[in-house]
Amino acid sequence: MRWAITPKLGAKEIPECFTTIETQSETGSPVIGIFNAIYKQHIYDRRFCWCATMRISLNQGDVDANGLPYDQEARMAHQMERLFVINFHSKLPTYYVGHVFKDGYFEIFWYLRNSKKARDFLEIESKRMFERRKISYQLRLDPKWNIVQPFLKLCADA
């Protein structure tokens, strides 16, 4: 499956080179994620200047003392992500950049052009698809992709 592109909707095709990253959160707890290392060197498409971040709570009974998921919960989070990303890409041109597990949450990062359409979509879909999970999202103007830079800097060169 191609996660990073939706060429029929206007996003340029970008190769994929997903890399696992490990770091620490602001509180010192571990952060583990996967990001497309291609964006480390990619000249950002400034039309895609809105960063959408979705934060999904993990089942607290299925995380370790550091807030990282056990295997079954990680698989469930990836399955939810896959369903959401497929649906998101089918409606809006987006670049999927990556995700992290941290502090009992799963966070997913995309860049897109239209914040109004994205907000409408995120509001409806987050309620519809994840009724049993605490979900929050943010849309932030970020034309230089600064929000994901700390994660991309940890990626090996693509």
ChimeraX attribute file (.defattr): number of C-alpha atoms within 10 A of each C-alpha:
attribute: neighborCount
match mode: 1-to-1
recipient: residues
	/A:1	5
	/A:2	11
	/A:3	18
	/A:4	24
	/A:5	19
	/A:6	20
	/A:7	12
	/A:8	10
	/A:9	13
	/A:10	12
	/A:11	19
	/A:12	15
	/A:13	13
	/A:14	17
	/A:15	16
	/A:16	17
	/A:17	16
	/A:18	18
	/A:19	18
	/A:20	17
	/A:21	18
	/A:22	15
	/A:23	15
	/A:24	11
	/A:25	12
	/A:26	8
	/A:27	7
	/A:28	10
	/A:29	14
	/A:30	16
	/A:31	19
	/A:32	17
	/A:33	19
	/A:34	20
	/A:35	25
	/A:36	25
	/A:37	24
	/A:38	20
	/A:39	24
	/A:40	19
	/A:41	11
	/A:42	10
	/A:43	9
	/A:44	14
	/A:45	16
	/A:46	14
	/A:47	12
	/A:48	22
	/A:49	19
	/A:50	23
	/A:51	26
	/A:52	24
	/A:53	19
	/A:54	20
	/A:55	21
	/A:56	22
	/A:57	19
	/A:58	24
	/A:59	18
	/A:60	14
	/A:61	9
	/A:62	16
	/A:63	19
	/A:64	12
	/A:65	11
	/A:66	13
	/A:67	19
	/A:68	24
	/A:69	25
	/A:70	13
	/A:71	11
	/A:72	11
	/A:73	17
	/A:74	17
	/A:75	12
	/A:76	14
	/A:77	20
	/A:78	14
	/A:79	12
	/A:80	14
	/A:81	18
	/A:82	14
	/A:83	11
	/A:84	17
	/A:85	17
	/A:86	13
	/A:87	13
	/A:88	18
	/A:89	17
	/A:90	13
	/A:91	13
	/A:92	18
	/A:93	23
	/A:94	29
	/A:95	25
	/A:96	23
	/A:97	23
	/A:98	22
	/A:99	25
	/A:100	21
	/A:101	24
	/A:102	22
	/A:103	21
	/A:104	19
	/A:105	22
	/A:106	23
	/A:107	21
	/A:108	22
	/A:109	20
	/A:110	22
	/A:111	29
	/A:112	23
	/A:113	22
	/A:114	15
	/A:115	18
	/A:116	10
	/A:117	13
	/A:118	20
	/A:119	15
	/A:120	10
	/A:121	15
	/A:122	21
	/A:123	14
	/A:124	11
	/A:125	15
	/A:126	19
	/A:127	14
	/A:128	10
	/A:129	12
	/A:130	14
	/A:131	10
	/A:132	10
	/A:133	14
	/A:134	14
	/A:135	18
	/A:136	15
	/A:137	17
	/A:138	14
	/A:139	18
	/A:140	14
	/A:141	18
	/A:142	16
	/A:143	17
	/A:144	15
	/A:145	19
	/A:146	12
	/A:147	16
	/A:148	20
	/A:149	13
	/A:150	10
	/A:151	25
	/A:152	24
	/A:153	14
	/A:154	16
	/A:155	22
	/A:156	15
	/A:157	13
	/A:158	14
